[in-house]
Amino acid sequence: MSRSPRAAWAARVMGTLAASAALAVGAAHTALACSIADFSAAAVCDADGHGVIQVTDKDASGTPATVSLYLQLNQPINNQRLVDTQKIEHPTAQGVTVDLDPQTWHAGVTFRVHVEAGDLVDDDIQPLVVIQDETCAAAGPSSSASASASSSSEASASPSDRPSTSSPSASASSSAQPTPAQGGGAPSAAGGGTVLAETGGSSRTPVIGGVAAVLVLAGGGIVLGLRRRTATRSH
């Protein structure tokens, strides 16, 4: 039994719609599929001023991905070293970022970022990441060591910046020097000490006292002799 023209036309229309739907589904699936083009990497400074390699995943399919950071070395064998790995669990079309710690931060250092996302992506982000300048330090142990070295150097240098104070010995020696107000007399020209002019004390005082005592005794003896002689004559 042959088909009517209307039935044949309807069959052709249904076939065309089915093919279009299949193409649309395939295109949508391709657009949502994770690819290396969904990833980007850049060298930036984080909120604390540390240098990090920031990876952004804009995979609309939400496929979890693992990103690995490799330091490129200038040597023929073993010319790269794995320095950090992070996992992006729930990427979105708006973008999800993770920070990878480079552990070193110098101008000209090159890093390679490798991405693995299920069975869809196993590739490197292009281009490679190159540190352009040293405006921020690495977030790894090297930066903490340099920070501690800097703080220790500042601590050792700080005493010299403070104003110097006189030592106790210097204060004692300066206070021990005689002054006109303390000694009560002017120093002698020969540096032999001060002359006690008001009290009369000197090295010759005992001699003068002895001579005076002898003169007093002699005068007393003379007076006593004269009295005895006068008394004898009167008798």
Order of alpha helices (4+ residues) and beta strands (2+ residues): alpha-beta-beta-beta-beta-beta-beta-beta-beta-beta-alpha-alpha-alpha-alpha
